Amino acid sequence: MNEKNLPDDINSKSLNELTELANKIIENLENEKDLESSINEYQKLLKLNNLIEKKFQKNSKEISENTKSKIINIIKKKNERRIK
């Protein structure tokens, strides 16, 4: 599913901003009486959810890589101290 029909600046938003946007869409869908008009909003929500998932996975991977790098540096420093 692609992210067409979403605002152009959507990729520059943070996970928190995207989550807030998704919550607003959900709120609108819950208050909507006419199901026909809510189809587009629901599709937007699905696309937004997909984008949030991708960003979360990317952020999670970056955090994991940074943590691994820090652990390696700590281990190196600890081993250097033992050698001296």
PDB file of N, CA, C and O in Angstrom:
ATOM      1  N   MET A   1       0.841  -1.172   0.000  1.00  0.00           N
ATOM      2  CA  MET A   1       0.000   0.000   0.000  1.00  0.00           C
ATOM      3  C   MET A   1       0.886   1.235   0.000  1.00  0.00           C
ATOM      4  O   MET A   1       1.774   1.358   0.844  1.00  0.00           O
ATOM      5  N   ASN A   2       0.661   2.137  -0.921  1.00  0.00           N
ATOM      6  CA  ASN A   2       1.518   3.317  -0.970  1.00  0.00           C
ATOM      7  C   ASN A   2       0.931   4.454  -0.149  1.00  0.00           C
ATOM      8  O   ASN A   2      -0.204   4.377   0.320  1.00  0.00           O
ATOM      9  N   GLU A   3       1.708   5.492   0.015  1.00  0.00           N
ATOM     10  CA  GLU A   3       1.295   6.602   0.860  1.00  0.00           C
ATOM     11  C   GLU A   3       0.707   7.758   0.060  1.00  0.00           C
ATOM     12  O   GLU A   3       0.754   8.905   0.505  1.00  0.00           O
ATOM     13  N   LYS A   4       0.150   7.468  -1.122  1.00  0.00           N
ATOM     14  CA  LYS A   4      -0.493   8.529  -1.888  1.00  0.00           C
ATOM     15  C   LYS A   4      -1.735   8.972  -1.128  1.00  0.00           C
ATOM     16  O   LYS A   4      -2.241   8.245  -0.274  1.00  0.00           O
ATOM     17  N   ASN A   5      -2.215  10.144  -1.435  1.00  0.00           N
ATOM     18  CA  ASN A   5      -3.385  10.736  -0.791  1.00  0.00           C
ATOM     19  C   ASN A   5      -3.108  11.215   0.623  1.00  0.00           C
ATOM     20  O   ASN A   5      -4.025  11.662   1.311  1.00  0.00           O
ATOM     21  N   LEU A   6      -1.887  11.132   1.061  1.00  0.00           N
ATOM     22  CA  LEU A   6      -1.495  11.701   2.338  1.00  0.00           C
ATOM     23  C   LEU A   6      -0.749  13.003   2.045  1.00  0.00           C
ATOM     24  O   LEU A   6      -0.159  13.148   0.974  1.00  0.00           O
ATOM     25  N   PRO A   7      -0.768  13.938   2.974  1.00  0.00           N
ATOM     26  CA  PRO A   7      -0.062  15.210   2.726  1.00  0.00           C
ATOM     27  C   PRO A   7       1.413  14.997   2.395  1.00  0.00           C
ATOM     28  O   PRO A   7       2.037  14.045   2.863  1.00  0.00           O
ATOM     29  N   ASP A   8       1.956  15.902   1.580  1.00  0.00           N
ATOM     30  CA  ASP A   8       3.351  15.784   1.144  1.00  0.00           C
ATOM     31  C   ASP A   8       4.338  15.813   2.310  1.00  0.00           C
ATOM     32  O   ASP A   8       5.378  15.155   2.259  1.00  0.00           O
ATOM     33  N   ASP A   9       4.021  16.569   3.354  1.00  0.00           N
ATOM     34  CA  ASP A   9       4.958  16.714   4.472  1.00  0.00           C
ATOM     35  C   ASP A   9       4.857  15.567   5.479  1.00  0.00           C
ATOM     36  O   ASP A   9       5.477  15.623   6.541  1.00  0.00           O
ATOM     37  N   ILE A  10       4.104  14.559   5.164  1.00  0.00           N
ATOM     38  CA  ILE A  10       3.861  13.470   6.101  1.00  0.00           C
ATOM     39  C   ILE A  10       5.146  12.728   6.469  1.00  0.00           C
ATOM     40  O   ILE A  10       5.285  12.264   7.601  1.00  0.00           O
ATOM     41  N   ASN A  11       6.072  12.612   5.541  1.00  0.00           N
ATOM     42  CA  ASN A  11       7.321  11.896   5.805  1.00  0.00           C
ATOM     43  C   ASN A  11       8.242  12.644   6.762  1.00  0.00           C
ATOM     44  O   ASN A  11       9.117  12.044   7.387  1.00  0.00           O
ATOM     45  N   SER A  12       8.042  13.950   6.875  1.00  0.00           N
ATOM     46  CA  SER A  12       8.891  14.734   7.762  1.00  0.00           C
ATOM     47  C   SER A  12       8.361  14.779   9.194  1.00  0.00           C
ATOM     48  O   SER A  12       9.011  15.337  10.078  1.00  0.00           O
ATOM     49  N   LYS A  13       7.203  14.202   9.423  1.00  0.00           N
ATOM     50  CA  LYS A  13       6.607  14.233  10.760  1.00  0.00           C
ATOM     51  C   LYS A  13       7.208  13.137  11.643  1.00  0.00           C
ATOM     52  O   LYS A  13       7.658  12.095  11.166  1.00  0.00           O
ATOM     53  N   SER A  14       7.197  13.413  12.935  1.00  0.00           N
ATOM     54  CA  SER A  14       7.719  12.441  13.905  1.00  0.00           C
ATOM     55  C   SER A  14       6.679  11.363  14.162  1.00  0.00           C
ATOM     56  O   SER A  14       5.522  11.488  13.762  1.00  0.00           O
ATOM     57  N   LEU A  15       7.105  10.315  14.830  1.00  0.00           N
ATOM     58  CA  LEU A  15       6.174   9.244  15.185  1.00  0.00           C
ATOM     59  C   LEU A  15       5.034   9.759  16.051  1.00  0.00           C
ATOM     60  O   LEU A  15       3.888   9.343  15.885  1.00  0.00           O
ATOM     61  N   ASN A  16       5.346  10.666  16.977  1.00  0.00           N
ATOM     62  CA  ASN A  16       4.304  11.228  17.841  1.00  0.00           C
ATOM     63  C   ASN A  16       3.277  12.019  17.030  1.00  0.00           C
ATOM     64  O   ASN A  16       2.073  11.906  17.262  1.00  0.00           O
ATOM     65  N   GLU A  17       3.757  12.813  16.089  1.00  0.00           N
ATOM     66  CA  GLU A  17       2.851  13.593  15.254  1.00  0.00           C
ATOM     67  C   GLU A  17       1.979  12.685  14.387  1.00  0.00           C
ATOM     68  O   GLU A  17       0.786  12.938  14.219  1.00  0.00           O
ATOM     69  N   LEU A  18       2.571  11.638  13.844  1.00  0.00           N
ATOM     70  CA  LEU A  18       1.816  10.695  13.019  1.00  0.00           C
ATOM     71  C   LEU A  18       0.772   9.960  13.860  1.00  0.00           C
ATOM     72  O   LEU A  18      -0.343   9.715  13.399  1.00  0.00           O
ATOM     73  N   THR A  19       1.136   9.614  15.084  1.00  0.00           N
ATOM     74  CA  THR A  19       0.199   8.934  15.974  1.00  0.00           C
ATOM     75  C   THR A  19      -0.968   9.855  16.316  1.00  0.00           C
ATOM     76  O   THR A  19      -2.118   9.417  16.341  1.00  0.00           O
ATOM     77  N   GLU A  20      -0.677  11.119  16.579  1.00  0.00           N
ATOM     78  CA  GLU A  20      -1.741  12.089  16.856  1.00  0.00           C
ATOM     79  C   GLU A  20      -2.683  12.213  15.664  1.00  0.00           C
ATOM     80  O   GLU A  20      -3.901  12.270  15.834  1.00  0.00           O
ATOM     81  N   LEU A  21      -2.122  12.253  14.466  1.00  0.00           N
ATOM     82  CA  LEU A  21      -2.932  12.338  13.253  1.00  0.00           C
ATOM     83  C   LEU A  21      -3.811  11.099  13.114  1.00  0.00           C
ATOM     84  O   LEU A  21      -4.988  11.207  12.771  1.00  0.00           O
ATOM     85  N   ALA A  22      -3.250   9.938  13.375  1.00  0.00           N
ATOM     86  CA  ALA A  22      -4.031   8.693  13.311  1.00  0.00           C
ATOM     87  C   ALA A  22      -5.150   8.712  14.343  1.00  0.00           C
ATOM     88  O   ALA A  22      -6.267   8.285  14.051  1.00  0.00           O
ATOM     89  N   ASN A  23      -4.866   9.197  15.536  1.00  0.00           N
ATOM     90  CA  ASN A  23      -5.889   9.281  16.579  1.00  0.00           C
ATOM     91  C   ASN A  23      -7.031  10.208  16.174  1.00  0.00           C
ATOM     92  O   ASN A  23      -8.194   9.925  16.462  1.00  0.00           O
ATOM     93  N   LYS A  24      -6.703  11.314  15.508  1.00  0.00           N
ATOM     94  CA  LYS A  24      -7.741  12.241  15.041  1.00  0.00           C
ATOM     95  C   LYS A  24      -8.622  11.575  13.989  1.00  0.00           C
ATOM     96  O   LYS A  24      -9.842  11.738  13.997  1.00  0.00           O
ATOM     97  N   ILE A  25      -7.995  10.824  13.083  1.00  0.00           N
ATOM     98  CA  ILE A  25      -8.763  10.124  12.047  1.00  0.00           C
ATOM     99  C   ILE A  25      -9.679   9.088  12.699  1.00  0.00           C
ATOM    100  O   ILE A  25     -10.838   8.951  12.307  1.00  0.00           O
ATOM    101  N   ILE A  26      -9.169   8.364  13.685  1.00  0.00           N
ATOM    102  CA  ILE A  26      -9.975   7.370  14.397  1.00  0.00           C
ATOM    103  C   ILE A  26     -11.157   8.038  15.087  1.00  0.00           C
ATOM    104  O   ILE A  26     -12.284   7.545  15.036  1.00  0.00           O
ATOM    105  N   GLU A  27     -10.880   9.165  15.730  1.00  0.00           N
ATOM    106  CA  GLU A  27     -11.941   9.910  16.410  1.00  0.00           C
ATOM    107  C   GLU A  27     -13.031  10.328  15.417  1.00  0.00           C
ATOM    108  O   GLU A  27     -14.222  10.202  15.701  1.00  0.00           O
ATOM    109  N   ASN A  28     -12.606  10.828  14.243  1.00  0.00           N
ATOM    110  CA  ASN A  28     -13.560  11.231  13.214  1.00  0.00           C
ATOM    111  C   ASN A  28     -14.365  10.038  12.721  1.00  0.00           C
ATOM    112  O   ASN A  28     -15.571  10.150  12.501  1.00  0.00           O
ATOM    113  N   LEU A  29     -13.704   8.893  12.545  1.00  0.00           N
ATOM    114  CA  LEU A  29     -14.397   7.691  12.085  1.00  0.00           C
ATOM    115  C   LEU A  29     -15.417   7.206  13.111  1.00  0.00           C
ATOM    116  O   LEU A  29     -16.505   6.755  12.752  1.00  0.00           O
ATOM    117  N   GLU A  30     -15.058   7.302  14.382  1.00  0.00           N
ATOM    118  CA  GLU A  30     -15.988   6.873  15.435  1.00  0.00           C
ATOM    119  C   GLU A  30     -17.230   7.748  15.477  1.00  0.00           C
ATOM    120  O   GLU A  30     -18.315   7.273  15.813  1.00  0.00           O
ATOM    121  N   ASN A  31     -17.079   9.024  15.138  1.00  0.00           N
ATOM    122  CA  ASN A  31     -18.209   9.961  15.180  1.00  0.00           C
ATOM    123  C   ASN A  31     -19.004   9.985  13.880  1.00  0.00           C
ATOM    124  O   ASN A  31     -20.089  10.564  13.833  1.00  0.00           O
ATOM    125  N   GLU A  32     -18.487   9.373  12.836  1.00  0.00           N
ATOM    126  CA  GLU A  32     -19.128   9.399  11.515  1.00  0.00           C
ATOM    127  C   GLU A  32     -20.331   8.462  11.478  1.00  0.00           C
ATOM    128  O   GLU A  32     -20.243   7.303  11.885  1.00  0.00           O
ATOM    129  N   LYS A  33     -21.452   8.976  10.986  1.00  0.00           N
ATOM    130  CA  LYS A  33     -22.674   8.173  10.877  1.00  0.00           C
ATOM    131  C   LYS A  33     -22.783   7.517   9.499  1.00  0.00           C
ATOM    132  O   LYS A  33     -23.309   6.412   9.367  1.00  0.00           O
ATOM    133  N   ASP A  34     -22.282   8.209   8.481  1.00  0.00           N
ATOM    134  CA  ASP A  34     -22.396   7.726   7.110  1.00  0.00           C
ATOM    135  C   ASP A  34     -21.166   6.906   6.742  1.00  0.00           C
ATOM    136  O   ASP A  34     -20.069   7.449   6.604  1.00  0.00           O
ATOM    137  N   LEU A  35     -21.350   5.600   6.582  1.00  0.00           N
ATOM    138  CA  LEU A  35     -20.219   4.724   6.297  1.00  0.00           C
ATOM    139  C   LEU A  35     -19.604   4.974   4.923  1.00  0.00           C
ATOM    140  O   LEU A  35     -18.403   4.774   4.744  1.00  0.00           O
ATOM    141  N   GLU A  36     -20.393   5.399   3.965  1.00  0.00           N
ATOM    142  CA  GLU A  36     -19.870   5.658   2.617  1.00  0.00           C
ATOM    143  C   GLU A  36     -18.807   6.753   2.637  1.00  0.00           C
ATOM    144  O   GLU A  36     -17.780   6.643   1.966  1.00  0.00           O
ATOM    145  N   SER A  37     -19.053   7.789   3.396  1.00  0.00           N
ATOM    146  CA  SER A  37     -18.089   8.897   3.430  1.00  0.00           C
ATOM    147  C   SER A  37     -16.859   8.561   4.273  1.00  0.00           C
ATOM    148  O   SER A  37     -15.838   9.243   4.178  1.00  0.00           O
ATOM    149  N   SER A  38     -16.949   7.528   5.085  1.00  0.00           N
ATOM    150  CA  SER A  38     -15.814   7.189   5.941  1.00  0.00           C
ATOM    151  C   SER A  38     -14.825   6.246   5.253  1.00  0.00           C
ATOM    152  O   SER A  38     -13.753   5.987   5.800  1.00  0.00           O
ATOM    153  N   ILE A  39     -15.151   5.735   4.089  1.00  0.00           N
ATOM    154  CA  ILE A  39     -14.252   4.806   3.387  1.00  0.00           C
ATOM    155  C   ILE A  39     -12.908   5.463   3.087  1.00  0.00           C
ATOM    156  O   ILE A  39     -11.859   4.859   3.310  1.00  0.00           O
ATOM    157  N   ASN A  40     -12.933   6.687   2.586  1.00  0.00           N
ATOM    158  CA  ASN A  40     -11.682   7.393   2.274  1.00  0.00           C
ATOM    159  C   ASN A  40     -10.849   7.638   3.528  1.00  0.00           C
ATOM    160  O   ASN A  40      -9.626   7.499   3.512  1.00  0.00           O
ATOM    161  N   GLU A  41     -11.519   8.001   4.603  1.00  0.00           N
ATOM    162  CA  GLU A  41     -10.800   8.247   5.858  1.00  0.00           C
ATOM    163  C   GLU A  41     -10.178   6.948   6.376  1.00  0.00           C
ATOM    164  O   GLU A  41      -9.057   6.948   6.884  1.00  0.00           O
ATOM    165  N   TYR A  42     -10.903   5.862   6.246  1.00  0.00           N
ATOM    166  CA  TYR A  42     -10.379   4.574   6.689  1.00  0.00           C
ATOM    167  C   TYR A  42      -9.160   4.178   5.856  1.00  0.00           C
ATOM    168  O   TYR A  42      -8.177   3.668   6.394  1.00  0.00           O
ATOM    169  N   GLN A  43      -9.223   4.411   4.554  1.00  0.00           N
ATOM    170  CA  GLN A  43      -8.075   4.108   3.691  1.00  0.00           C
ATOM    171  C   GLN A  43      -6.877   4.970   4.062  1.00  0.00           C
ATOM    172  O   GLN A  43      -5.742   4.494   4.067  1.00  0.00           O
ATOM    173  N   LYS A  44      -7.131   6.240   4.374  1.00  0.00           N
ATOM    174  CA  LYS A  44      -6.045   7.121   4.824  1.00  0.00           C
ATOM    175  C   LYS A  44      -5.423   6.570   6.106  1.00  0.00           C
ATOM    176  O   LYS A  44      -4.203   6.570   6.272  1.00  0.00           O
ATOM    177  N   LEU A  45      -6.283   6.104   7.004  1.00  0.00           N
ATOM    178  CA  LEU A  45      -5.802   5.565   8.271  1.00  0.00           C
ATOM    179  C   LEU A  45      -4.923   4.336   8.039  1.00  0.00           C
ATOM    180  O   LEU A  45      -3.888   4.185   8.689  1.00  0.00           O
ATOM    181  N   LEU A  46      -5.321   3.470   7.131  1.00  0.00           N
ATOM    182  CA  LEU A  46      -4.511   2.289   6.822  1.00  0.00           C
ATOM    183  C   LEU A  46      -3.148   2.681   6.254  1.00  0.00           C
ATOM    184  O   LEU A  46      -2.130   2.097   6.624  1.00  0.00           O
ATOM    185  N   LYS A  47      -3.127   3.659   5.365  1.00  0.00           N
ATOM    186  CA  LYS A  47      -1.864   4.125   4.788  1.00  0.00           C
ATOM    187  C   LYS A  47      -0.991   4.771   5.857  1.00  0.00           C
ATOM    188  O   LYS A  47       0.222   4.568   5.897  1.00  0.00           O
ATOM    189  N   LEU A  48      -1.628   5.546   6.712  1.00  0.00           N
ATOM    190  CA  LEU A  48      -0.898   6.205   7.795  1.00  0.00           C
ATOM    191  C   LEU A  48      -0.328   5.165   8.755  1.00  0.00           C
ATOM    192  O   LEU A  48       0.806   5.304   9.214  1.00  0.00           O
ATOM    193  N   ASN A  49      -1.085   4.148   9.055  1.00  0.00           N
ATOM    194  CA  ASN A  49      -0.617   3.078   9.924  1.00  0.00           C
ATOM    195  C   ASN A  49       0.604   2.386   9.314  1.00  0.00           C
ATOM    196  O   ASN A  49       1.565   2.076  10.017  1.00  0.00           O
ATOM    197  N   ASN A  50       0.556   2.152   8.021  1.00  0.00           N
ATOM    198  CA  ASN A  50       1.683   1.528   7.323  1.00  0.00           C
ATOM    199  C   ASN A  50       2.930   2.405   7.436  1.00  0.00           C
ATOM    200  O   ASN A  50       4.026   1.904   7.687  1.00  0.00           O
ATOM    201  N   LEU A  51       2.759   3.699   7.253  1.00  0.00           N
ATOM    202  CA  LEU A  51       3.873   4.638   7.362  1.00  0.00           C
ATOM    203  C   LEU A  51       4.424   4.669   8.790  1.00  0.00           C
ATOM    204  O   LEU A  51       5.638   4.693   8.990  1.00  0.00           O
ATOM    205  N   ILE A  52       3.536   4.668   9.771  1.00  0.00           N
ATOM    206  CA  ILE A  52       3.964   4.670  11.172  1.00  0.00           C
ATOM    207  C   ILE A  52       4.780   3.411  11.462  1.00  0.00           C
ATOM    208  O   ILE A  52       5.815   3.477  12.124  1.00  0.00           O
ATOM    209  N   GLU A  53       4.316   2.277  10.969  1.00  0.00           N
ATOM    210  CA  GLU A  53       5.048   1.020  11.160  1.00  0.00           C
ATOM    211  C   GLU A  53       6.452   1.091  10.575  1.00  0.00           C
ATOM    212  O   GLU A  53       7.421   0.691  11.220  1.00  0.00           O
ATOM    213  N   LYS A  54       6.557   1.604   9.349  1.00  0.00           N
ATOM    214  CA  LYS A  54       7.866   1.713   8.693  1.00  0.00           C
ATOM    215  C   LYS A  54       8.798   2.626   9.487  1.00  0.00           C
ATOM    216  O   LYS A  54       9.967   2.299   9.692  1.00  0.00           O
ATOM    217  N   LYS A  55       8.277   3.774   9.936  1.00  0.00           N
ATOM    218  CA  LYS A  55       9.108   4.707  10.701  1.00  0.00           C
ATOM    219  C   LYS A  55       9.530   4.088  12.031  1.00  0.00           C
ATOM    220  O   LYS A  55      10.669   4.250  12.468  1.00  0.00           O
ATOM    221  N   PHE A  56       8.608   3.382  12.666  1.00  0.00           N
ATOM    222  CA  PHE A  56       8.926   2.750  13.939  1.00  0.00           C
ATOM    223  C   PHE A  56      10.030   1.716  13.756  1.00  0.00           C
ATOM    224  O   PHE A  56      10.974   1.665  14.544  1.00  0.00           O
ATOM    225  N   GLN A  57       9.912   0.899  12.724  1.00  0.00           N
ATOM    226  CA  GLN A  57      10.928  -0.116  12.464  1.00  0.00           C
ATOM    227  C   GLN A  57      12.280   0.532  12.175  1.00  0.00           C
ATOM    228  O   GLN A  57      13.315   0.054  12.640  1.00  0.00           O
ATOM    229  N   LYS A  58      12.266   1.619  11.408  1.00  0.00           N
ATOM    230  CA  LYS A  58      13.511   2.323  11.092  1.00  0.00           C
ATOM    231  C   LYS A  58      14.140   2.893  12.370  1.00  0.00           C
ATOM    232  O   LYS A  58      15.339   2.741  12.601  1.00  0.00           O
ATOM    233  N   ASN A  59      13.312   3.552  13.199  1.00  0.00           N
ATOM    234  CA  ASN A  59      13.822   4.123  14.445  1.00  0.00           C
ATOM    235  C   ASN A  59      14.324   3.039  15.385  1.00  0.00           C
ATOM    236  O   ASN A  59      15.356   3.200  16.038  1.00  0.00           O
ATOM    237  N   SER A  60      13.597   1.948  15.449  1.00  0.00           N
ATOM    238  CA  SER A  60      13.997   0.834  16.305  1.00  0.00           C
ATOM    239  C   SER A  60      15.342   0.265  15.858  1.00  0.00           C
ATOM    240  O   SER A  60      16.197  -0.044  16.687  1.00  0.00           O
ATOM    241  N   LYS A  61      15.523   0.128  14.557  1.00  0.00           N
ATOM    242  CA  LYS A  61      16.783  -0.390  14.019  1.00  0.00           C
ATOM    243  C   LYS A  61      17.937   0.563  14.349  1.00  0.00           C
ATOM    244  O   LYS A  61      19.019   0.120  14.735  1.00  0.00           O
ATOM    245  N   GLU A  62      17.702   1.874  14.197  1.00  0.00           N
ATOM    246  CA  GLU A  62      18.744   2.858  14.511  1.00  0.00           C
ATOM    247  C   GLU A  62      19.124   2.794  15.985  1.00  0.00           C
ATOM    248  O   GLU A  62      20.305   2.839  16.330  1.00  0.00           O
ATOM    249  N   ILE A  63      18.127   2.689  16.849  1.00  0.00           N
ATOM    250  CA  ILE A  63      18.395   2.613  18.289  1.00  0.00           C
ATOM    251  C   ILE A  63      19.197   1.363  18.601  1.00  0.00           C
ATOM    252  O   ILE A  63      20.149   1.403  19.379  1.00  0.00           O
ATOM    253  N   SER A  64      18.809   0.262  17.994  1.00  0.00           N
ATOM    254  CA  SER A  64      19.510  -1.007  18.213  1.00  0.00           C
ATOM    255  C   SER A  64      20.967  -0.914  17.754  1.00  0.00           C
ATOM    256  O   SER A  64      21.870  -1.362  18.460  1.00  0.00           O
ATOM    257  N   GLU A  65      21.195  -0.339  16.584  1.00  0.00           N
ATOM    258  CA  GLU A  65      22.557  -0.192  16.069  1.00  0.00           C
ATOM    259  C   GLU A  65      23.389   0.723  16.954  1.00  0.00           C
ATOM    260  O   GLU A  65      24.552   0.430  17.230  1.00  0.00           O
ATOM    261  N   ASN A  66      22.805   1.825  17.399  1.00  0.00           N
ATOM    262  CA  ASN A  66      23.526   2.751  18.289  1.00  0.00           C
ATOM    263  C   ASN A  66      23.878   2.077  19.608  1.00  0.00           C
ATOM    264  O   ASN A  66      24.985   2.232  20.123  1.00  0.00           O
ATOM    265  N   THR A  67      22.930   1.335  20.142  1.00  0.00           N
ATOM    266  CA  THR A  67      23.173   0.633  21.407  1.00  0.00           C
ATOM    267  C   THR A  67      24.269  -0.404  21.249  1.00  0.00           C
ATOM    268  O   THR A  67      25.148  -0.523  22.102  1.00  0.00           O
ATOM    269  N   LYS A  68      24.218  -1.145  20.173  1.00  0.00           N
ATOM    270  CA  LYS A  68      25.245  -2.162  19.913  1.00  0.00           C
ATOM    271  C   LYS A  68      26.620  -1.505  19.803  1.00  0.00           C
ATOM    272  O   LYS A  68      27.602  -2.008  20.349  1.00  0.00           O
ATOM    273  N   SER A  69      26.682  -0.382  19.095  1.00  0.00           N
ATOM    274  CA  SER A  69      27.944   0.340  18.934  1.00  0.00           C
ATOM    275  C   SER A  69      28.477   0.821  20.282  1.00  0.00           C
ATOM    276  O   SER A  69      29.674   0.724  20.548  1.00  0.00           O
ATOM    277  N   LYS A  70      27.597   1.335  21.124  1.00  0.00           N
ATOM    278  CA  LYS A  70      28.021   1.813  22.443  1.00  0.00           C
ATOM    279  C   LYS A  70      28.517   0.665  23.310  1.00  0.00           C
ATOM    280  O   LYS A  70      29.499   0.811  24.038  1.00  0.00           O
ATOM    281  N   ILE A  71      27.847  -0.462  23.233  1.00  0.00           N
ATOM    282  CA  ILE A  71      28.268  -1.621  24.007  1.00  0.00           C
ATOM    283  C   ILE A  71      29.650  -2.081  23.557  1.00  0.00           C
ATOM    284  O   ILE A  71      30.501  -2.396  24.389  1.00  0.00           O
ATOM    285  N   ILE A  72      29.877  -2.122  22.252  1.00  0.00           N
ATOM    286  CA  ILE A  72      31.179  -2.522  21.713  1.00  0.00           C
ATOM    287  C   ILE A  72      32.267  -1.571  22.203  1.00  0.00           C
ATOM    288  O   ILE A  72      33.350  -2.012  22.589  1.00  0.00           O
ATOM    289  N   ASN A  73      31.984  -0.267  22.190  1.00  0.00           N
ATOM    290  CA  ASN A  73      32.966   0.719  22.670  1.00  0.00           C
ATOM    291  C   ASN A  73      33.265   0.534  24.153  1.00  0.00           C
ATOM    292  O   ASN A  73      34.417   0.640  24.573  1.00  0.00           O
ATOM    293  N   ILE A  74      32.248   0.262  24.934  1.00  0.00           N
ATOM    294  CA  ILE A  74      32.446   0.050  26.371  1.00  0.00           C
ATOM    295  C   ILE A  74      33.312  -1.186  26.602  1.00  0.00           C
ATOM    296  O   ILE A  74      34.222  -1.170  27.431  1.00  0.00           O
ATOM    297  N   ILE A  75      33.023  -2.245  25.870  1.00  0.00           N
ATOM    298  CA  ILE A  75      33.808  -3.478  26.006  1.00  0.00           C
ATOM    299  C   ILE A  75      35.259  -3.240  25.597  1.00  0.00           C
ATOM    300  O   ILE A  75      36.178  -3.728  26.255  1.00  0.00           O
ATOM    301  N   LYS A  76      35.469  -2.486  24.508  1.00  0.00           N
ATOM    302  CA  LYS A  76      36.841  -2.173  24.080  1.00  0.00           C
ATOM    303  C   LYS A  76      37.595  -1.416  25.153  1.00  0.00           C
ATOM    304  O   LYS A  76      38.740  -1.746  25.462  1.00  0.00           O
ATOM    305  N   LYS A  77      36.958  -0.397  25.727  1.00  0.00           N
ATOM    306  CA  LYS A  77      37.607   0.396  26.773  1.00  0.00           C
ATOM    307  C   LYS A  77      37.922  -0.462  27.989  1.00  0.00           C
ATOM    308  O   LYS A  77      38.983  -0.329  28.599  1.00  0.00           O
ATOM    309  N   LYS A  78      36.994  -1.338  28.332  1.00  0.00           N
ATOM    310  CA  LYS A  78      37.216  -2.211  29.484  1.00  0.00           C
ATOM    311  C   LYS A  78      38.381  -3.155  29.222  1.00  0.00           C
ATOM    312  O   LYS A  78      39.195  -3.393  30.114  1.00  0.00           O
ATOM    313  N   ASN A  79      38.468  -3.692  28.012  1.00  0.00           N
ATOM    314  CA  ASN A  79      39.572  -4.593  27.662  1.00  0.00           C
ATOM    315  C   ASN A  79      40.898  -3.846  27.606  1.00  0.00           C
ATOM    316  O   ASN A  79      41.929  -4.402  27.983  1.00  0.00           O
ATOM    317  N   GLU A  80      40.892  -2.607  27.147  1.00  0.00           N
ATOM    318  CA  GLU A  80      42.122  -1.803  27.114  1.00  0.00           C
ATOM    319  C   GLU A  80      42.645  -1.566  28.527  1.00  0.00           C
ATOM    320  O   GLU A  80      43.856  -1.577  28.751  1.00  0.00           O
ATOM    321  N   ARG A  81      41.760  -1.357  29.462  1.00  0.00           N
ATOM    322  CA  ARG A  81      42.163  -1.121  30.854  1.00  0.00           C
ATOM    323  C   ARG A  81      42.789  -2.385  31.439  1.00  0.00           C
ATOM    324  O   ARG A  81      43.743  -2.311  32.213  1.00  0.00           O
ATOM    325  N   ARG A  82      42.250  -3.539  31.067  1.00  0.00           N
ATOM    326  CA  ARG A  82      42.786  -4.802  31.587  1.00  0.00           C
ATOM    327  C   ARG A  82      44.188  -5.059  31.048  1.00  0.00           C
ATOM    328  O   ARG A  82      45.033  -5.600  31.761  1.00  0.00           O
ATOM    329  N   ILE A  83      44.443  -4.681  29.807  1.00  0.00           N
ATOM    330  CA  ILE A  83      45.731  -4.906  29.182  1.00  0.00           C
ATOM    331  C   ILE A  83      46.802  -4.037  29.824  1.00  0.00           C
ATOM    332  O   ILE A  83      47.944  -4.476  29.964  1.00  0.00           O
ATOM    333  N   LYS A  84      46.465  -2.831  30.211  1.00  0.00           N
ATOM    334  CA  LYS A  84      47.457  -1.893  30.789  1.00  0.00           C
ATOM    335  C   LYS A  84      47.823  -2.324  32.139  1.00  0.00           C
ATOM    336  O   LYS A  84      48.639  -1.675  32.794  1.00  0.00           O
TER     337      LYS A  84
END
